[in-house]
Amino acid sequence: MTASFLTLACSTCRNSMVAGGGDAAGWSIFFLLFVILTMLGGIGFFMFRIARREAEHFDPTLSDDYVPAENTSR
């Protein structure tokens, strides 16, 4: 491929982007970032909510007592 062909292709893509409304790639990246941050925020919110509700309704009588293992190597 020659350099003039690559320059022509690059300028054609740029001209079509400007004629089509401007910075479409920038807006698509911004939208994708918004979607990802919203999803992560929702997941974090519900994980925090589930952990808080579990701590409020925890029944200690149903948990096992921690018994450390005895040292049998002596």
N, C-alpha and C positions, 0 to 999 in steps of 0.2 A: 504494500500500500504506500502510496506517495504521501508526502506531507501536505500537498495541496488538497488531496482528496479528504484527508482527515480534517483539515481546516474547514473545508466546505461543509462536511457533515456536522461539525461542531457549530458552525455559524447558522446552519439551517435549523438545528435543534433549538438554539438560543432564540432565533427569530420567531419560531413557532411558539415558544414558551412565553415570550413577551407579548405576542399578539393574542395569546389565549388567556391573558389575565394577569400576567406577572409572575410572581414567585410561587408556582404551584408546588415545587419540590419542598420549599421551606414550610409551606402550610401543611403539607402531608406529613412531614416529620413532626411538626408541632402537634398535629392531631394524634399521631401515633404515640407521642410522649404523653399526651393528656390521657389517652385510653389506658396506657400501661400504669401510669401513676394512680388513676382511679381504681383500677383492678387491685393494685397492691394495697391501696388505702382501704378498700373494702375487705380484703382478706385479713389485713391487720386488725381492723375494727372488730370483725366477727371472732377472730382468735382471742382478742383481749376480752370480749364479752363472754365467750364460752369459759375462759379461764376464771373470770371473776364470778360467774354464776356457779361454777363448780366449787370454788372456795367458799361461797356463801352457804351452799347446801351439802357440804361435806359432812358425813357422819363418821366420827372417829372410831366408833365401835366396829365398823366394818373394815378397818384397815388392819393389816398385820403388824405385830410388834417387831421391831428390828432386834434381832438377836445376833450379835457378832459371832463369827466362827471361832471355835476354840483352836488354840495353837497346839497341834498334835505332833509337832516336830521335836519336842523336848524329850 
